[in-house]
């Protein structure tokens, strides 16, 4: 007995927030980004792997996993204008 292959697509909703409107490019003052991930039914998506990247400063971490509330944060210390 064989069955045809089935593919599933996971849909995530992403919302990103930040803790300041003006970013200092002094290499000292961090800005925190908070990513909230929900599933197709807008329920928190826990355990989602996220990779961060930027060319505008130094990331505190390059990857992480969303918590039980679907939330992951990262800080960036900017060294460049942009």
PyMOL commands that set and color helices and strands:
alter all, ss='L'
color gray80, all
select strands_A, chain A and resi 13-18+30-38+49-51+57-59+63-65+71-78
alter strands_A, ss='S'
color yellow, strands_A
deselect
rebuild
show_as cartoon
